């Protein structure tokens, strides 16, 4: 399985060199699916039953090329539907929030009008919790919520530097692989490597945790989570790739990660995926149990 994942990652890297950079694709499939699986495993039985009821109605989405029969399929649905053009183009900016790591952390400017991942996480949790809504609306809220919580825990979906669109414009190498960008490294190449590292997959990431530690990791507000990801981008993501402090911005010709650096980053990625799954489980539990404030915090 690990060999298959690494071969897939290599193929996707080659494909990524042929495609334009996009700040809206995150964690590739393996990362999103793992976050979703952790959330499903950790959610209360009543929550899992509610998720299953909604997903049994996935035909209401009318996206046969983008199925959502399981929570794992639902976790990648918002990326899949980008291929459907105008139908879902309104959601493009919902996958990220570009907070400059060389400026004080502030969501207000990058999230103007609620068109960013943090605002949409909160909005879709409210919609999912609203039992007065029709099943299609709640189903859409579920798939967006599952995906966006995963997005937020990829640090470069909560940060950028010098207008680089979350590292999309920063050219780097990954080990011996040349000609990729920093965003793609954290979305897929490094994520796939980290999640596959034994003990791998969702259950492997949960190994060694306790109920108390899992509950602690699930705490905080959505803004807190965004700040944590932004801080990781400032402290770790950019410096590890450019071999210099994040600020002022630099783009050295040898930017990238060697084998030793990759090894040091694996625990960071694994922790982000784990925390994403645990926080998503709490958000889903709160939504299905009716523990969600139904008015947005901001006007």
Secondary structure in CASP SS format (residue, H / E / C, confidence):
PFRMAT SS
TARGET T0000
AUTHOR 0000-0000-0000
METHOD secondary structure of the structure
MODEL  1
X C 1.00
X H 1.00
X H 1.00
X H 1.00
X H 1.00
X H 1.00
X H 1.00
X H 1.00
X H 1.00
X H 1.00
X H 1.00
X H 1.00
X H 1.00
X H 1.00
X H 1.00
X H 1.00
X C 1.00
X C 1.00
X C 1.00
X C 1.00
X C 1.00
X C 1.00
X C 1.00
X C 1.00
X C 1.00
X C 1.00
X C 1.00
X H 1.00
X H 1.00
X H 1.00
X H 1.00
X H 1.00
X H 1.00
X H 1.00
X H 1.00
X H 1.00
X H 1.00
X H 1.00
X H 1.00
X H 1.00
X H 1.00
X H 1.00
X C 1.00
X C 1.00
X H 1.00
X H 1.00
X H 1.00
X H 1.00
X H 1.00
X H 1.00
X H 1.00
X H 1.00
X H 1.00
X H 1.00
X H 1.00
X C 1.00
X C 1.00
X H 1.00
X H 1.00
X H 1.00
X H 1.00
X C 1.00
X C 1.00
X C 1.00
X C 1.00
X C 1.00
X C 1.00
X C 1.00
X C 1.00
X C 1.00
X H 1.00
X H 1.00
X H 1.00
X H 1.00
X H 1.00
X H 1.00
X H 1.00
X H 1.00
X H 1.00
X H 1.00
X H 1.00
X H 1.00
X H 1.00
X H 1.00
X H 1.00
X H 1.00
X H 1.00
X H 1.00
X H 1.00
X H 1.00
X H 1.00
X H 1.00
X H 1.00
X H 1.00
X H 1.00
X C 1.00
X C 1.00
X C 1.00
X C 1.00
X E 1.00
X C 1.00
X C 1.00
X C 1.00
X C 1.00
X C 1.00
X C 1.00
X H 1.00
X H 1.00
X H 1.00
X H 1.00
X C 1.00
X H 1.00
X H 1.00
X H 1.00
X C 1.00
X C 1.00
X H 1.00
X H 1.00
X H 1.00
X H 1.00
X H 1.00
X H 1.00
X H 1.00
X H 1.00
X H 1.00
X H 1.00
X H 1.00
X H 1.00
X H 1.00
X C 1.00
X C 1.00
X C 1.00
X C 1.00
X C 1.00
X H 1.00
X H 1.00
X H 1.00
X H 1.00
X H 1.00
X H 1.00
X H 1.00
X H 1.00
X H 1.00
X H 1.00
X H 1.00
X H 1.00
X H 1.00
X H 1.00
X H 1.00
X H 1.00
X H 1.00
X H 1.00
X C 1.00
X C 1.00
X H 1.00
X H 1.00
X H 1.00
X C 1.00
X C 1.00
X E 1.00
X C 1.00
X C 1.00
X C 1.00
X C 1.00
X C 1.00
X C 1.00
X C 1.00
X C 1.00
X C 1.00
X C 1.00
X E 1.00
X E 1.00
X E 1.00
X E 1.00
X C 1.00
X C 1.00
X E 1.00
X E 1.00
X E 1.00
X E 1.00
X E 1.00
X H 1.00
X H 1.00
X H 1.00
X H 1.00
X H 1.00
X H 1.00
X H 1.00
X H 1.00
X H 1.00
X H 1.00
X H 1.00
X H 1.00
X H 1.00
X H 1.00
X H 1.00
X C 1.00
X C 1.00
X C 1.00
X C 1.00
X H 1.00
X H 1.00
X H 1.00
X H 1.00
X H 1.00
X H 1.00
X C 1.00
X C 1.00
X C 1.00
X C 1.00
X H 1.00
X H 1.00
X H 1.00
X H 1.00
X H 1.00
X H 1.00
X H 1.00
X C 1.00
X C 1.00
X C 1.00
X C 1.00
X H 1.00
X H 1.00
X H 1.00
X H 1.00
X H 1.00
X H 1.00
X H 1.00
X H 1.00
X H 1.00
X H 1.00
X H 1.00
X H 1.00
X H 1.00
X H 1.00
X H 1.00
X H 1.00
X H 1.00
X H 1.00
X H 1.00
X H 1.00
X H 1.00
X C 1.00
X C 1.00
X C 1.00
X C 1.00
X C 1.00
X C 1.00
X C 1.00
X C 1.00
X C 1.00
X C 1.00
X C 1.00
X C 1.00
X C 1.00
X E 1.00
X E 1.00
X C 1.00
X H 1.00
X H 1.00
X H 1.00
X H 1.00
X H 1.00
X H 1.00
X H 1.00
X H 1.00
X H 1.00
X H 1.00
X H 1.00
X H 1.00
X H 1.00
X H 1.00
X H 1.00
X H 1.00
X H 1.00
X H 1.00
X H 1.00
X H 1.00
X H 1.00
X H 1.00
X H 1.00
X H 1.00
X H 1.00
X H 1.00
X H 1.00
X H 1.00
X H 1.00
X H 1.00
X C 1.00
X C 1.00
X C 1.00
X C 1.00
X C 1.00
X C 1.00
X C 1.00
X C 1.00
X C 1.00
X C 1.00
X C 1.00
END
